[in-house]
Amino acid sequence: MLRSVTRETMLECLAALDFLDPKDKPKLLDGISKKILRNRWQEEGRLCRRILDMAFKRPLIRDLLSSSPELTQACAPYLVESGSRVAAQWTATASGEEGN
């Protein structure tokens, strides 16, 4: 599956995978992050912004960022731009709620 993912289809594939319960989620996330990094897609600011935006709504994307220090670092500049959303997510997570 990962072989057919392109920069243009990656976000849609991640959104679709978020609705599934992959058997080996750590392996899947590792494969996705390696593909992103190998192709240097994380260097595209627009893509990082979209990944971060999706992470606020989709647990799989949050797990992807949490499992890859390189992707987290690439998205870090955009975390500052989304400070209020990060704070809301942090508060919701700390109180046991699902944040958006």
N, C-alpha and C positions, 0 to 999 in steps of 0.2 A: 504494500500500500504506500509506504513512504517514498518509494521510487517515483511514483507518479505525481507526488505533490510538488507544485511549483510555487514560486513567490506569489503569483497571482491567485492561486487556489488555497494557499496555506491557511489563511484565516477562516475561510469557509469550512475547510476540513477540520480545523480545531473546534469550531462551533458545533459541527456534527458529532465529533467524538465526545464532546462534553455531555451529550445526551445518552451516550452508551456507557456501559460499565466494563471497560477493557479488563481482560483477565490479568494481564501483566502490565499494570499502569506504569510502574517505574521504568520498565524496559521501553515502553511506548514513548514516555516523556523523554527518556535519554536519546532515543532515535530521532525524535522531532528536534530536540535542541541541537544535536550534532548536525543535522541537516541544515538548520538555520545558520549555525556558526560556520560550517564548511563552505556554504554558499555566500557567506558574509551578508546575509539579509538583515542582520541586526544593525548594520551600519546605515540603513535607511531610516531616517528619523520618523517619517510618516508611518512606516510599518511598526516601529517601536511604540508610537503613540496609540496605534490601533490595538496592538497586543495589550498594552496597559489598560486601555479603555475596556477591552473585553475581560480583562482579569477582574474588574470590579463586579462583573455579572456572572462569570463562569468559573466554577471551582477548578476545572481541569487546567485552565489558563493560569490561575493562581498557583497551582501545583507546578506547572511548567516553569514559571518564573522562580519559584522557591527552590526548585531542584537544579537550576542552572545559574551559578554565580555570574557567568558571562552575560547571560540574557538580562539578569537583574541589573548588572552594571550598565548595559546598553540602554535600559529603560530608565535608569536613575535620574537623568536630567529632566525627564518628563514627569517624574513623581513630584518634583517641586511645583510644576505647573498645575498639578492636580491635588495640591495640598489639602483642600477642604474635603475632597472625595476620599483621600487616603485617611484623613482623620475620622470621617464618618464610618468607613469600613473598619478601621481599627476599633472604634468604639462599639460597633455592632458585633464584631467578632469577640471582643472582650466580654460583652454582656450575653453572649451565646445566641445572638440573632443573626439572621442572614442579611448582610448589608448589600446595598446597591450603590 
